[in-house]
Amino acid sequence: MNARRPFCLALALLAAALVTAAGCGKRPHPIVDTGLLKVTVATPKVDKVTVFTDLTGSVAAPQSVQVRPRVSGFIQDVLFKEGEIAIGPFTLLGVPYGGSPLFKIDPVTYQANLTQALGDQAVFQAKLELAKADESRAKVAYDKGVTSQQDYESYAAHTKVARASLDAAAGPVIVAKQNLGWTLVRAPITGRTDKAFLTRGNVVVGGQTQGTVLTTINSTDPMYVYFDVDDQTVAFYQRLFNERALEQPDRGGKIRVDIKLLGDENYNQYGPTEYTRHGLVDFASNALNPNTGTLSVRGVFENSDHLLVPNRYVRGRVPLGKPMDNALLIPDGAVATEQDRKLVYAVGPDNKVVAKTVRLGPLSKGLRLVESGLTKDDRIIIRGIQRVQPGEPVEPEAGTIEYPGAKP
């Protein structure tokens, strides 16, 4: 027992030292009252707003032609500059003019065919003159009683045969002239040319369906834009048509459609901020697409600057109702979600937080339209909503709601 005393005494001293050290440590800081939670509040922006439905469209040329030769042969020359505007056939002061020359096919064979056809025609013309002379002499002889009526009628028949042969000979001349003219391939419409798919020295095959494609031409002004419109928008306009509030486009009704080119400088993270081009709907398909549930609609747009090119995608929109003069707009960052409800936190007269259930509409220039649940005098929290609770007092700081990207 005496041997264990020093060991127990050492343990007791160590425990006492640990207790003393713990008692000498720093005490925790007391909780400091930092005051009320600061938030930024602003009244909704009031502006004139038209509700639109957003669309995506693709540009198409009203006229697009594959230029094919009508006769076969070697390409003798390429007569146009690739990418330039070609002029189609036109009439000036009653005189028709052909389109811009594009390609020249070796005309030697077709010139020879025309020469032969003209020669054959001249032969039949001579035969007709001879037959007419024979008939005239036979008529004189018949009148004098020298020859019989049968002989006279035989000469008259020869004249008719010669005249018919001459008429038939005119056909090959027309065809030969036409083929010779077709050796100069002209622009069938006015529009911008593509590259020359074949160059000088290549052999082309003529024909109306299987002819060699030499280049393509697309008209440039105006241009079509095709949209796929959702069923809800289609139903909205169909109600307007049924109520006679708006005439259908094929009956003179004007449905305005606005577009904006993708990549324009006015396009930001909130979507299109300005639609710079305006057109009218002139056609709608007669059936919905069963795969997408959308209706194909076409708008016509002026294109004097030639920025609308075929197959380019554009942003579009069509109005869904009349403009609202005093619409309320708020940023999406001021909206909270609670299950299936959309909430906006406002600050009451006593500077306490009030949760308001709102019904929201679409975006307008980057701000969200509030259809119901707010008034123009409500002070809503636009910064700091993540930390607030309904009924909690806060310290509001005044702010403003402006369109994203708007210049001060």
C-alpha positions in Angstrom: 0.0 0.0 0.0 2.8 2.4 0.8 4.3 1.9 -2.6 1.1 3.1 -4.4 0.9 6.4 -2.5 3.4 8.4 -4.7 1.5 7.3 -7.8 -1.9 8.3 -6.5 -0.5 11.6 -5.4 0.9 12.3 -8.9 -2.5 11.6 -10.5 -4.2 14.0 -8.0 -1.7 16.8 -8.8 -2.1 16.3 -12.6 -5.9 16.5 -12.3 -5.7 19.7 -10.2 -3.4 21.2 -12.8 -5.8 20.4 -15.6 -8.7 22.0 -13.8 -6.7 25.1 -13.0 -5.7 25.4 -16.7 -9.3 25.1 -17.9 -10.4 27.8 -15.5 -7.8 30.2 -16.9 -9.0 29.9 -20.6 -10.7 32.7 -22.5 -14.4 33.1 -21.9 -16.8 33.0 -25.0 -17.8 36.4 -26.5 -21.3 37.6 -25.6 -23.8 37.7 -28.4 -23.8 41.3 -29.8 -27.1 42.8 -31.1 -26.3 43.8 -34.7 -29.7 45.5 -35.3 -32.5 44.7 -37.8 -31.9 42.8 -41.1 -31.3 45.3 -43.9 -33.1 44.7 -47.2 -33.6 46.7 -50.4 -37.2 47.5 -51.3 -38.8 49.1 -54.4 -42.3 49.6 -55.8 -43.1 47.6 -59.0 -42.2 49.2 -62.2 -45.3 50.5 -64.0 -45.2 50.5 -67.8 -47.2 49.9 -70.9 -46.8 46.2 -71.8 -48.0 44.0 -74.5 -48.0 40.3 -73.7 -46.2 38.3 -76.4 -45.6 34.6 -77.0 -42.1 33.8 -78.1 -41.4 31.9 -81.3 -38.4 30.5 -83.1 -38.4 30.7 -86.9 -36.3 30.0 -89.9 -35.8 32.2 -92.9 -36.8 31.0 -96.4 -36.7 32.6 -99.8 -40.0 33.1 -101.6 -38.4 31.9 -104.8 -35.6 29.4 -105.0 -34.5 27.9 -108.3 -32.0 25.3 -109.4 -30.6 26.5 -112.7 -30.4 23.6 -115.2 -29.5 23.8 -118.9 -32.2 22.8 -121.4 -29.7 21.5 -123.9 -26.6 19.3 -123.6 -23.1 20.1 -124.5 -19.8 21.6 -123.3 -19.7 24.7 -121.1 -17.9 27.3 -123.2 -17.9 30.0 -120.6 -19.2 31.1 -117.2 -20.7 34.5 -117.6 -21.5 35.6 -114.0 -19.7 36.5 -110.8 -20.5 34.0 -108.0 -22.6 35.5 -105.3 -23.9 38.5 -107.3 -27.5 39.5 -107.9 -28.8 38.1 -111.1 -31.7 39.8 -112.9 -34.6 37.7 -114.1 -36.7 38.2 -117.3 -38.6 41.5 -117.4 -40.5 43.7 -119.8 -39.7 47.4 -120.5 -42.0 49.5 -122.5 -43.7 46.4 -123.9 -40.4 44.8 -125.0 -39.4 41.6 -123.2 -35.9 41.1 -122.1 -34.2 37.9 -121.0 -32.6 37.3 -117.7 -28.9 37.8 -116.9 -26.6 35.4 -118.8 -25.0 32.8 -116.5 -23.5 30.1 -118.7 -22.7 29.6 -122.4 -22.9 26.1 -123.9 -21.0 25.4 -127.2 -23.6 26.4 -129.9 -21.9 24.9 -132.9 -24.2 21.8 -133.2 -27.3 23.8 -132.5 -26.4 26.4 -135.1 -25.9 23.6 -137.6 -29.3 22.2 -136.8 -30.9 25.6 -137.3 -29.2 26.0 -140.7 -30.4 22.6 -141.8 -34.0 23.4 -140.6 -34.0 26.7 -142.5 -32.7 25.0 -145.6 -35.5 22.4 -145.4 -38.0 25.2 -145.0 -36.6 26.9 -148.0 -37.0 23.7 -150.1 -40.6 23.4 -149.1 -41.1 27.1 -149.8 -39.8 26.5 -153.4 -42.0 23.5 -153.8 -45.0 25.5 -152.8 -44.2 28.2 -155.3 -43.9 25.6 -158.1 -47.1 23.9 -157.1 -48.9 27.3 -157.1 -47.5 28.1 -160.6 -48.7 24.7 -161.9 -52.1 25.2 -160.4 -52.4 28.6 -161.9 -51.5 27.3 -165.4 -53.9 24.4 -164.9 -56.7 26.9 -164.0 -56.2 28.9 -167.2 -56.2 25.7 -169.3 -59.3 24.4 -167.5 -61.1 27.8 -168.1 -60.3 27.5 -171.8 -61.6 23.9 -171.9 -58.1 22.5 -172.8 -57.8 20.3 -169.8 -60.2 18.4 -167.6 -61.5 19.3 -164.2 -59.7 16.2 -162.8 -56.3 17.5 -163.9 -57.0 21.0 -162.4 -58.1 19.5 -159.1 -54.9 17.4 -159.1 -52.7 20.5 -159.4 -54.7 22.2 -156.7 -54.2 19.2 -154.4 -50.4 19.4 -155.0 -50.5 23.0 -153.9 -52.2 22.1 -150.6 -49.7 19.4 -150.0 -46.8 21.8 -150.6 -48.3 24.4 -148.3 -48.8 21.8 -145.5 -45.2 20.6 -146.0 -44.0 24.2 -145.6 -46.1 24.6 -142.4 -44.6 21.4 -141.0 -41.1 22.6 -141.8 -41.7 25.6 -139.6 -41.7 23.3 -136.5 -38.1 22.2 -136.8 -37.0 25.8 -137.4 -38.7 26.9 -134.2 -37.2 24.1 -132.2 -33.7 24.7 -133.6 -33.9 28.4 -132.9 -35.1 27.7 -129.3 -32.3 25.2 -128.7 -29.7 27.6 -130.1 -31.1 30.3 -127.7 -30.9 27.9 -124.8 -27.2 27.5 -125.3 -27.1 30.8 -123.4 -28.3 29.8 -119.9 -30.1 32.9 -118.3 -31.3 33.6 -114.8 -35.0 32.6 -114.5 -35.7 34.8 -111.5 -34.1 37.8 -109.8 -32.0 36.9 -106.8 -28.6 36.1 -105.4 -26.6 33.4 -107.2 -24.6 30.6 -105.5 -21.2 29.4 -106.7 -20.9 27.8 -110.2 -21.1 24.1 -109.6 -19.4 23.4 -112.9 -16.8 25.4 -114.8 -15.7 25.8 -118.4 -15.0 22.6 -120.3 -17.4 20.4 -118.4 -20.1 18.5 -120.1 -23.7 19.2 -119.0 -26.8 17.2 -119.7 -29.9 19.2 -120.7 -33.4 18.4 -119.6 -36.4 19.6 -117.7 -36.1 17.1 -114.8 -32.7 15.4 -115.1 -30.6 18.3 -116.2 -27.3 19.1 -114.6 -27.6 21.7 -111.8 -25.3 24.6 -112.7 -26.0 26.9 -109.8 -28.9 28.0 -107.6 -30.6 31.4 -107.2 -32.6 32.6 -104.2 -34.7 35.7 -104.2 -33.7 38.2 -101.5 -36.4 40.8 -100.9 -38.9 40.2 -99.4 -38.2 37.1 -97.3 -40.4 34.5 -95.6 -39.9 33.3 -92.0 -41.7 30.1 -90.9 -42.7 29.6 -87.3 -44.0 26.7 -85.3 -46.7 28.2 -83.1 -47.9 26.4 -80.0 -51.5 25.2 -79.6 -52.3 27.7 -76.9 -51.5 30.7 -79.2 -53.4 29.1 -82.1 -56.4 28.7 -79.8 -56.2 32.4 -78.8 -56.2 33.7 -82.4 -58.9 31.2 -83.4 -61.2 32.7 -80.7 -60.5 36.1 -82.2 -61.4 34.8 -85.6 -64.6 33.2 -84.4 -65.7 36.3 -82.5 -64.9 38.4 -85.6 -62.6 40.5 -83.5 -59.9 39.9 -86.2 -60.1 38.8 -89.8 -58.0 35.8 -90.9 -54.9 36.7 -93.0 -56.4 35.3 -96.2 -59.4 37.6 -95.8 -57.4 40.8 -95.2 -56.7 40.4 -91.4 -53.3 41.7 -90.3 -51.4 39.8 -87.6 -48.2 41.5 -86.8 -45.1 39.4 -86.0 -41.8 40.7 -84.9 -38.4 39.1 -85.2 -34.9 39.6 -84.0 -31.8 38.0 -85.5 -29.9 35.7 -83.2 -26.6 37.2 -82.2 -27.7 40.8 -82.4 -26.1 43.2 -79.9 -29.4 43.8 -78.2 -29.7 40.2 -77.1 -28.7 39.5 -73.5 -29.2 36.8 -70.9 -32.8 37.8 -70.3 -33.8 37.2 -74.0 -34.5 39.5 -76.9 -34.6 43.1 -75.7 -35.6 44.7 -78.9 -37.3 43.3 -82.0 -36.1 45.4 -84.9 -38.0 43.8 -87.8 -41.7 43.7 -88.3 -43.8 41.7 -90.7 -47.3 40.3 -91.3 -48.5 36.8 -91.2 -49.8 35.8 -94.7 -50.2 32.1 -94.4 -51.0 29.4 -91.8 -51.1 25.6 -92.4 -54.4 23.9 -92.4 -53.4 21.2 -89.8 -51.3 20.9 -86.6 -48.1 18.9 -86.7 -49.1 15.7 -84.8 -45.5 15.2 -83.5 -45.0 18.6 -82.0 -48.6 19.9 -81.6 -47.7 23.1 -83.3 -49.0 25.0 -86.4 -46.7 26.2 -89.2 -47.2 29.9 -89.8 -45.4 32.2 -92.3 -44.6 35.8 -92.0 -43.4 38.2 -94.7 -40.5 40.6 -94.0 -38.8 43.4 -95.9 -35.1 42.6 -96.4 -33.4 45.6 -98.1 -30.2 45.1 -96.1 -30.1 41.4 -97.1 -29.4 40.2 -93.5 -32.2 37.7 -93.8 -30.7 34.7 -95.6 -32.3 31.3 -96.2 -32.1 28.8 -93.3 -31.1 31.4 -90.7 -32.8 31.1 -87.4 -34.5 34.1 -85.8 -36.3 34.9 -82.6 -39.9 35.9 -83.1 -43.0 37.0 -81.1 -46.7 37.6 -81.7 -49.0 39.6 -79.4 -51.4 37.8 -77.1 -54.0 40.6 -76.5 -54.1 44.4 -76.4 -51.4 46.5 -74.7 -51.9 47.0 -70.9 -51.3 50.6 -69.9 -50.4 50.2 -66.2 -48.8 46.8 -66.0 -46.7 45.9 -62.9 -43.2 44.5 -63.5 -40.7 43.0 -61.0 -37.4 41.1 -61.4 -37.4 37.4 -61.2 -35.0 37.6 -58.3 -37.8 39.1 -56.1 -40.0 35.9 -56.5 -39.8 33.0 -54.1 -41.4 29.6 -54.6 -43.3 27.7 -51.9 -44.6 24.4 -53.1 -46.9 25.4 -55.9 -47.2 29.1 -55.0 -45.2 32.1 -56.1 -44.5 34.6 -53.3 -43.3 38.1 -53.2 -42.1 39.5 -49.9 -43.3 43.1 -49.2 -42.6 45.5 -46.3 -45.6 46.9 -44.6 -46.0 50.3 -42.9 -44.6 48.9 -39.7 -41.5 47.6 -41.6 -42.5 44.0 -41.0 -42.3 41.4 -43.8 -45.5 40.4 -45.5 -45.7 37.4 -47.9 -47.9 38.0 -50.9 -49.1 35.3 -53.2 -48.9 36.5 -56.8 -49.8 35.2 -60.3 -47.1 35.9 -62.8 -47.1 36.4 -66.5 -44.4 36.3 -69.1 -41.2 38.3 -69.3 -41.2 41.8 -70.8 -37.8 43.2 -71.6 -36.2 41.1 -68.8 -38.8 41.9 -66.1 -41.6 39.6 -65.0 -45.2 40.7 -65.5 -47.4 40.4 -62.3 -51.0 39.6 -63.3 -52.4 39.7 -59.7 -51.4 39.9 -56.1 -49.6 43.3 -56.0 -50.4 47.0 -56.2 -48.2 49.7 -57.6 -47.6 51.1 -54.1 -46.4 47.8 -52.5 -42.8 48.0 -51.3 -41.4 44.6 -52.3 -38.0 43.2 -51.3 -35.8 43.0 -54.4 -32.6 42.1 -52.5 -32.2 40.0 -49.4 -35.3 37.8 -49.7 -33.3 34.7 -48.8 -33.0 35.7 -45.1 -36.4 37.2 -44.4 -39.4 35.6 -42.7 -43.0 36.8 -42.7 -43.7 39.0 -39.7 -40.1 39.7 -39.1 -39.1 43.4 -38.7 -36.5 44.6 -41.2 -34.6 47.8 -42.0 -35.6 48.8 -45.6 -33.4 50.6 -48.0 -34.9 52.3 -51.0 -34.1 51.0 -54.4 -35.6 51.0 -57.9 -36.6 48.5 -60.5 -35.3 49.1 -64.1 -35.1 47.0 -67.2 -32.0 44.9 -67.4 -29.3 46.7 -69.4 -31.2 50.0 -69.5 -29.1 53.1 -69.6 -29.3 55.2 -66.4 
